[in-house]
Amino acid sequence: MNADIPAPKILVVDDTPANLFAMRRLLSQVDAELVEASSGNEALMHCLDQRFALILLDVNMPEMDGYEAASLLSSEPLNHDTPIIFVTAAYTDDINRLKGYRSGAVDYIAKPVNDAILLSKVRVFLELETSRMRLNQALASLEQRNRQLQDEIAERRRVEELVRHQATHDPLTGLPNRALFGDTLERFLDPALPQIQDFALLYVDIDGFKPVNDTHGHQVGDLLLQAFAQRLRSAVRAEDMVARLGGDEFGVLLNGTGDTETVMRKCGDLCAHLRAPYLLSRNGRECTASVGASIGAAIAPVHGRTHDELVHAADHAMYEAKRSGKNQFRLAGPESEPRRR
């Protein structure tokens, strides 16, 4: 027998000690744990918390006879399908046999017991119980392995998602990086998606970042980049995209915004919003950084119909804003003049 599977149990119920002793000696020849009961009530107590492969039950007992005991034993959840064999010297006529079967018995063995017949039947039921336990063990093992596989799949997906996120997002600010920004811009320009053709591309560069970084150190510079990124992200809609393109340069895609006045008004609001002082804290010490933003804007398809055309137009407009005094915005195109806020 598999060492992981416990020996099946047999319940012997008889009110005569000599009969219990005889059954004990006989059943010592099989690989099973023997549990004895001298009454139907005691048998019921055993069945409350133990599973039995077989119940050998005397019919003629005081207080509760075998028929009543069999009926009650069959109703216990742990043993509702446990086979019951009546072992009796009486009540072996057809009427009583029928009564016994209706009470839940599967067989009758008359006393005096034929040892060979009883052992043969006992071994059959023990093999059935052992097979049941092995099946349950196999099912439990499969269920455990299934849970492990589900956990492994979930972990692999989490790792894949993390790797994918790291490949497409800036580790410092958590914003999309240049690669993801470029892919998104290409999708916006996809002629198969006309519903998002109308959009504006903004290039945003921090004015005055280097002095803050040189004066307070790179850690404060990183804090400033994080605060600037968060403020920029919060200033646009959820359907818009904000990315860190590298260094202190950011990109914004204003989805569904192609009206010149709307874009210019949004750029002006961003300039004002982004130049408010930044309170930064490091190691319990606080400092205030004041920077601004130069913004260049290009509208599709007015200023370009391809990725390179739009990027060039927005980048050129942003540098025009910087050369014109910084902390301002400019719309791509020779007709546009720098506008201050």
Disulfide bonds with the S-S distance in Angstrom:
none
